[in-house]
């Protein structure tokens, strides 16, 4: 079993897109949210909504079609062009940028007016009706795809015009754009270095604020977002390990392992253990990096640190059993769609309900209660309560709930996983 676990680690570390998804993306989001929305932590720190005019002249769907047509005309096989188109839709910079803007509007950071033309937006800027005008030019997606997949430097840029370059709103906008540009350029560089291997990035649908907790230690913005993003992206460990397991079946690696006499159940358990160890490693890296940069966990007591370590082990075990469940379903029904659906839709839903994106209890006690039954929601509450100064006894019910989830996941996984050797 040790060799199986070692193989999983080597496979994961050699996949740059997985490293970006599991480590770089949450780190970038922690920095963005910590700096940009940190002022919302306290009630006395109120940031007025920033009026923004958004002029979107870009047509992403048409741009992708034009790009595929150009590829086919240049001699690229149609199947390859179609595969590139599928990758292109997941890393469209225009859509990723619009997702961030929409999320910040939801959290009352921006007030977006997307109904104005370019001339109307400039008039509004001159009248100080808006603080800035953001323009996505025509063929923005098209030129971005050329830059990523063909290595040409197309004219892909986001135009931002501000009314007052020294205003706080300008600083916030510059911070968001700078972080977004740096992250996307990193992804583009990886794509070029790996000859177009797609990097699937899941951006949150909404960005949240932090609850002010009286009578207990307050939670800093970096503490909240370190925990929130770590919990959200730990779920991707389960889908990554299960996705790799299905690839092993597709390329007959699983068959060769079974021919050596390895038992199917031992193979399944190796996936659970691998996911648990990867989750532990991920949490250790994210927590340590955040502490070194922002002193996230630097002021906690040794007792609290011990409780956090114990809680992290419980989380890692739960992630491992969840990975085993996804692997079992994929092997049983011979499809990787379950991992795709989980990483594309369910993680976003869990993140919203669990509070990784926004504290749902602020809007609906019912949603907040439901969120406590998600792995990330339960553990996020555990970490935040410990950071506020509460003891282990206060979080034991949630840890027991996590243990219950892990038991359910592994039980179903063992029942569903094929007992015979599938070759």
Secondary structure, 3 states (H helix, E strand, C coil): CHHHHHHHHHHHHCCHHHHHHHHHHHHHHHHHHHHHCHHHCCCCCCCCCEEEEEEECCCHHHHHHHHHHHHHHCCCCHHHHHHHHHHHHHCCHHHHHHHHHHHHHHCCCEEEECCCCHHHHHHHHHCCCCCEEEEECCCHHHHHHHHHHCCCCCCCCEEEEECCCCCHHHHHHHHHHHHHHHHHHHHHHHHHHCCCCCCCCCCCCCCCCCCCCCCCCCCCHHHHHHHHHHHHHHHHHHHHHHHHHHHHHHCCHHHHHHHCCCCHHHHHHHHHHHHHHHHHHHHHHHHHHHHHHHCCCCCCCHHHHHHHHHHHHHHHHHHHHHHHHHHHHHHHHCCCHHHHHHHHHHHHHHHHHHCCCCCHHHCCHHHHHHHCCCHHHHHHHHHHHHHCCCCHHHHHHHHHHHHHHHHHHHHHHHHHCCCCCCC
